[in-house]
Amino acid sequence: MPKVAFYTLGCRLNFAESSDLMRRFSESGYEIVDFEEAADLYVVNTCTVTAMAEKKCRQIIHQAHRLNAEAKIAVVGCFSELRPGEVSALEGVDFVLGTGNKHLLFDYIRKGGTISGNEEALQAEKARFVASYSTVGRTRSFFKVQDGCNNFCSYCAIPYARGRSRSATVEDSLRTARKIASAGIKEIVLTGVNIGDFGRGLGQSFFDLLKGLETIAVERIRIGSVEPDLLSDEIISLVASSSKLMPHFHIPLQAGSDKVLKDMKRHYTRAFYAGRVEAIRRLIPDAFIACDVIAGFPTETDGDFEDACRFMDGLDLSALHVFSYSHRKEAIASRLETVYASGVKAERSARLHALSDDKKRAFYARFEGRLMKVLWESDTQNGLMFGYTPNYLKVSSGYDEKKVNSVADVRLENLRKDRHKDWCFEGNPEDGNPDC
């Protein structure tokens, strides 16, 4: 039986797509093995969101070649979509597919590196939406409901790598969701490049999808990142009234300065963003609200940054996801002059990380001593297992295999940092005093 190993970089979308590829290979007689093992084929699903992500892709490809110089290496995804020549030139690489046709990888390899069909048909295939979902761990599934983006923010290369926004219909999406639920998975996490844009061109909306998903026999549905201008009042109200839609929002901000937001070609002001946060807090006071923010956009002056920090400090956010700006040659911002000195970007990133840590600890502290429902996951570290509350508080307990993929009432006690320097509650104090 031939062996295939997968390595996935980047976003949840990539993990969903890799999982689909794994199922196809497994159903076709391949044994799926760990990436560190000797395999006949290595598949690297790549990311191009930053220069560091591309560097990591190259390192993993080199690692695969070192593990078995005789093995075939297939590189798929965003990096190979934008830099196919560079990827093809890397030692050991045999197959290169981009984002639009990575789902054809098995057929591509089976046919020796070709996909039949004329160019027009192949381009149509790349523009087609292909749903995918993960089942690794069998507790939570990342469900791809949308792909591509039409926004073309000035810092971002993803629309060039992923193409224009597209999705399946609500009906087709619900069929896939039922298949996921039938596998015994307790939580579905909706993912995509811009999931709030679901239904574009189909006369449907993301709200329609959420309404439909409430009928699926699954305990939890968690919404991925939604652009602030696509997070409508009706979506917030639906989450507030739902027992299945989790009170967890991830709303990209990217900059806390209106001037920088305009330079980024974002579609809202910071006042509008603050209004979305306030709307959630009014209806769902305990919701976890996270935002993305970019440190060191080229036109961000010291004054812009200080103004942005004051703005974010005043928002009732639960956490910040901080990214350092990275030049993407496809993006407009790569042609902008940088207005700050060397080293400033790292300093800004550190300050934003510190602000996020303060906000996350303060948010967690509000729930210490509370009894909340925790979905226990299968991962184990040093005798501990971990789970999450509906509003995404991390909880640890002594490992018990019988608890995996179950939801239980847990008292949240003894807030501290875990070994990944993330905040964590102890959720099983009667079993001793585990060090989370």
N, C-alpha and C positions, 0 to 999 in steps of 0.2 A: 504493500500500500504506500503510494507516494506521500511525503510529508510536506506540509505548507505551514509557514509561520508568518504572522501578521504583526506589524508595528504601526500604530496609529498616532499621528501628531495632530495637535490643534483642537478643534471645537467638538462639541457633542454631535454635531452634524456628521463629522467624519467618523465618529464612533458608531453611529447608526448605520452608515454606509459600509463600514468595515464588517460589521456584524452580518449584514446581508451577504457580503462576499464570502464570509466564512461559511454560512449556511449552504451557499451554492457549491463551494468546493467540497464540503463535508458530504453533501448529498450525492456528489459525483465520485466518491470513493477516495478522497484525500483524508489523511489524518492531520488534524490541527494540532500543532505543537507550540511550545513556548518559543519566543523569538531567540532566546539564548541557546536553543538546541540546534543540532545539525538538522537541516531540512533540505529538501530537493528544490523548494521554491520559497523565496522570501518576498512578501508583499509589503511595501512601505506606502502608507496612505499619508500624503504630505500636506503641509500648511505653508502659506506664504504671507501671513498677516504682518510679520515683521522680518527684518533682516536676520534677527536671532533665530526665528523659526526656520528660515531657509538654511542657516548654518547647521541647526540640529538635524534637518533632513539629510544633509550631506554626510554628517557624522554617522547617522543610522545606516545609510546605504553602504558606507565604508565598513561598518561593523558587520553587516550581513555578508559582505564579500570576504572578510577575514574569517568568519565562522565556517564558511564552506565555499572555497574558491570555485568549486565545480557546480555549485547551485545556480539556478536561474534567479534573477532579481527583477521583479516588476515594480515600477514606481508609478503611482497614480495620484490624482488629486490636484490641488491648487498650484503647488510648486511646479509640477510637470505641465500644467496647463499654460502657465506664464513663461516658463523657462525650459521648453522641451529640448532645445539644443544643448543647453548646459547639463541637463539631467542625462541625456543620451550619451554624453561624453564621459560621464563618471565611470570609473573602472567597475566592471562586473554587471552593469545594467543591461538587461536584455529586452525589456518591454516597458514602454512609456505610454500612459494614457492620462488624459486630462480629467476634468470634473464631469464633463458631459457624457463621457462614454466609459467611465470606470466600472459601471455596472456590467459592462460587456467583457470584463477581464477574463473570465473563464473561457468564453468562446474564442477570445483573442489568442489566448495561450494554446488552446486546443488546436487552433488552425495555424499555429506556428508564427504568430505575430501579424496576422492580417484580419481585417473585418470585411466581409463581403458586402457589396452594395455600391451604388454610385455615390458621388460626392454630395449630391443634393439630398439623398436619403440619409447619409451619415450626418449631415448638418441638421436635418430635421430630428434625428435621433438625439443629438446633443441638446436640442432645445426642448425636448420632452421632459416633463416632470416624472421622476421615478421615486416613489415612496420607499422608505426603508425604516428599519427599527432594530434596536439592540435587544438581546436577551441575556447578555452576560450577567451572571449573578442571580438572575431569575427573581429579583425583588423589584427592580426599577428598570423601565424600558425607555430609552431615548427614541422618540417617534418623530421622524422627519415629515413635517406637514407642508413645508414650503422650501423653495430654493431660489437663489438669485436675488438681485436687488437693483432697483431703478434709481436710487438716490444719488450715486456718484459723489459722495462726500469727498472733500478735497484731499484728505489724508489716506484714503482707502483704495486698495487694489482689488478688493473682493468682487465688485461687479465685473471687472475684467476677467477674473478667474472663474466666477460662478455663473455669469450671464445675467439675463433679465429675470425679473420676478415671475414665478410660476408656481402652481400648486395643482393638486388633484381637486375634484369636487368634494363637497361635504359627504355625499353618499359614498364615494370611493374611500375617503379617509375613515369613515365610520366602519367600513368593512375591514380595513386593516386594523383599526383599534380593537374590534371584536376578536380578531385573530390573536392579537397581543394578550388580551384579557383571558382568552381560552388557555393560554400557557400557564396560568396561575400567578401572573405578575400582579402585584398589588398597586404599583404606582406607574403612571405614564407621564413622562416629561416631554412636552411639546417643544420641538426644536426646528430651526431653519435659519436662513440668513436674515430674514426680515418677516417673522411669522405674523405680525400684525397686518401684513399685506396679503394674507391668505385670501384666495378667491378673486384676485384681480383678473378682470376680463371674463369672469364666469358668472357675474351677477350675484355673487355670494360674498360673505365677509367672515372675518375671524370670529366675530360674535356668533354668527350662524354655526360655525364649527363647534364653538364651546357649548352652545345650547344642545347640539346633537350629541356631543361627548358625554353630557350628563346622563344620557340614557344607557351608556355602556356599563357592563357589569365589572367595574373595577373600583377599588376603594378610593384611590387618590389620582387626581390629575393636576400636574404642576405646570404652570405656564413658563416658558423660557423668556428670553429677552424680547421686550416689545418697545418700539420707538414711542416716545412720549406723545407725538402727534397722532399716533394710531391707537393709543390707549384711551378709549372712549369712556364716558360716564356709564354707558350701559354695560360695558365689560366690567368695570369696577363694581357696579351694583349687582351684577350676576355673581361675581366671586363672593361678594358680601352675603348673598342669600343662599349660596350653594354649600352642600355638605361634601361635595367631591372636589371642587376646584379649591386648591390650597391657597391660603392667604400669604402669598409669596410673589413679589413683583421684582423684576429686574428691568430697570428703565435706564437706558443709556443717556448720560448727560454729555460727556466728552469734554466740556469746558464750562466753567462757571462765570465766564465773561461774555457779554453780548457781542463785543467786538470780535473776540476769537471764534465764537459760534458762527458769526457771519463769514469769517475767513474760512472756516471749516465747511461752509455751505450746508450747515444744519438747518432744519426746517421749523425752528421754534426759538423763542427767547427764554432767558432763564426765569422770567416771571411766569411764563406758561408752564415751564417745568415745575416750578414751585407749586403751581396750582394743581398739577397732577398728584404730587405728593400729599398736598393738603386734602384733596378729594378722597384719596385712599384712607388717610388717617381719620377722616370724619366718619366713614362707614365701617372701617376695619382697623381699629386702634392698635391691635396686636400684630398687624401684618409685618412681615419682613420686607423691607424695601432697600434694594441695592442699586447702585449705579456704576456705570463705566466712566472713567475719566482719564484723559490723556495728559501726561506730564511732558511739557516741553514742545508744544506745537511751535513752529518756527516764528510766528508773529506774536507770541505771547511775551509781553514785557514783564519786568518785575512787578510793576503796578497792576497789570492784568492778573497776574498770579495771586498777589495778595488780596485783590478784590474777589477773586474766585474762591480763595480759601475762606474768606469771611462769609461768602454766600453759602458754601457747602457746610460750613460749621453751623450755620443757622437753620439748615434743613433737617427735618426729622427723618434722617436716613438711618438704616441699620448697618450698612457697610459700603465701602467703595472698592471697586475693582480697578486697580491702577495699572496703566500701561504707559511705558515710555514711548514717546513719538519715534517712529522709524520711517526713514525715507523709502517710499515705494516709487520706483521710477515711472510707473504707469499713472500715478496720481498727480493731480495738479499741484499739491503742496510741495512736491519735490523740487519745484522751480522757484519756491519762495526763499527769500533771504532770511537767515536765522538772526534774530535780534538780540540774543543773549550769549554770554561767554561759555566757553568749554567748561564742563563740570556742573553747570547750573541745572541741567536736566536731571541728573542723578540726585541733586539736593532737593529739587521739587518733588521728585518721585518719593524720596524718603519722608518728606513732610506729609504727603498725601497718604502714604501707608500708615504713618503714625495717627493721622486724623481718622482713618478707617478703623484702626485698632481701638481707639478711644470710643468711637460710635458703636462698634460691635460689642464691646464690653458693657457699655451703658444699656444697650438694648437687651442683651442677655440678662443683665442683673435685674431687669424688671420682672423676670419670670422665676427667679430663684424661690424655691419652696412650693411652686405650683405643681399640680397634678395635670399632666398632659399626655396625649396619646403619641406613642413613638412606634415607628415602623423600623424593626430591626433588620439590618442588612447582613450579608454573608461574610463580608471582609472581617478578618481577625488579625490583630497585632498584639503581640506580647500578652496573650491570654485575654484580650478584651474584644468585645464586639461593639459596633456603633450603629446608631440609628438617628432618625430625624423626626422632630415634631412637625405638625402641619405648617407652622410658620418657620421652618427650617433651622431650628435650634439643634445643634449637634449634642448627642447624648452618648455616654459610654456605659458599659456594664460588663461584668464577668462573662466570658463566652459560654453560651449554651446553645448547642446546635438546634434544639427544639424550638428556640425563639426565632430562628431565621425566617424571614418573610412573614412575620406575624406582627400585629398591632396590639400594643398593650398600654394600659394606664401606668405612667411612671412618674414618681416624684422627682423633680429637678432639684438637685442639691450639689453643694460644693463646686462652685464655678471656678475653673482654672484653665490654664493653657495646656493643650495636649502636646505630643512630641513634634507636631508640625507647626507649633506656635499658633494654633488656632484655638479659639475659646470653645470650651466643652463642659457640659454638666456631667456629674455622676448620676446615673439613673437607677442604680440598684444598690442602695446603701446597706440593705440587709445582708448582702453577700460580702460584706467587708468594706474595705476602703481602697478600691482600685485606683491606681495612679493613671489618670486619663491624660 
